[in-house]
Amino acid sequence: MGEHSRLIFSTAADAVLAEKLCALGVGVPGDIERETFPDGERGLRLASPVADSDAFLVGGTGSDADTLELYDLACALVEYGVHALTLVVPYFGYSTQERPSKQGESVTAKTRARLLSSIPLPDGGLRVLLVDLHTAGLPFYFEGGVRPVHVTARPLMAEAIRALAPGGCVVASTDAGRAKYVEALANDLHVDASFVFKRRDAGGTRLLAVSARVAGQHVMLYDDMVRTGSSLLSAAEAYREVGASRITALATHGVLPGDAVGRLERSGLFDRLIVTDTHPRARQLAGGFVEVRSVVPLLAAALRAR
């Protein structure tokens, strides 16, 4: 692989992550020219020669526009002769739509994986780096010769927890879906794990129990992504009711639309919210109540491990 130059490109929304990868020496920046036409169509042009290079294309799929830009750029890179292509997808949108909950619903996580799987395969292969997916089975939605690679941000979460609670804590989950991740994180830190048990019925979702003793404890409450914050809030209320002395919210993906951060902060349940920089919105809201830690070193290590 050493004879192939390494070029790093990105969608417009995730350019800052590409710049950080370049700063770490993973590759050199590739140039893209963008143009928006009067009718709203967009033009993309690779302004750097890419033939026989190993290209890394950074871009999340948090919006339809970002997804199509990622797809168009990836196809162009293959068309113009890259040897190998790696898509670095820090945030995979629609990951909660991994199965139909009602008859006739689109399984959009699967259709987006199929879309990326239709990118032509370069001679050196096509892989997709994905960070802390909502569902463990989602990589199996990719088809053909695409090789999905899962990158976990768990080391960042452990680092943040050690800094905040050197004397110990309880690592907790918002629901059973995060149980394996939280258990692994607790094992990394040699602390107890706690889980909230919920029941969904016609009347909605009810919290039934908390699995560990948390009275007087600093609770580190984790969810893979935070959107409106409802899951974090309901779980935090349960932990506060059973005596948690302090609660810190953690999530890999800070989607945080609208006033989600204000809602979490005004609740008075959390001392802070810790997220990573996988989503543009998290980077935009960094500071004060929101602490943002970068996944770029983890992505760099995964890219070097090819």
Disulfide bonds with the S-S distance in Angstrom:
none
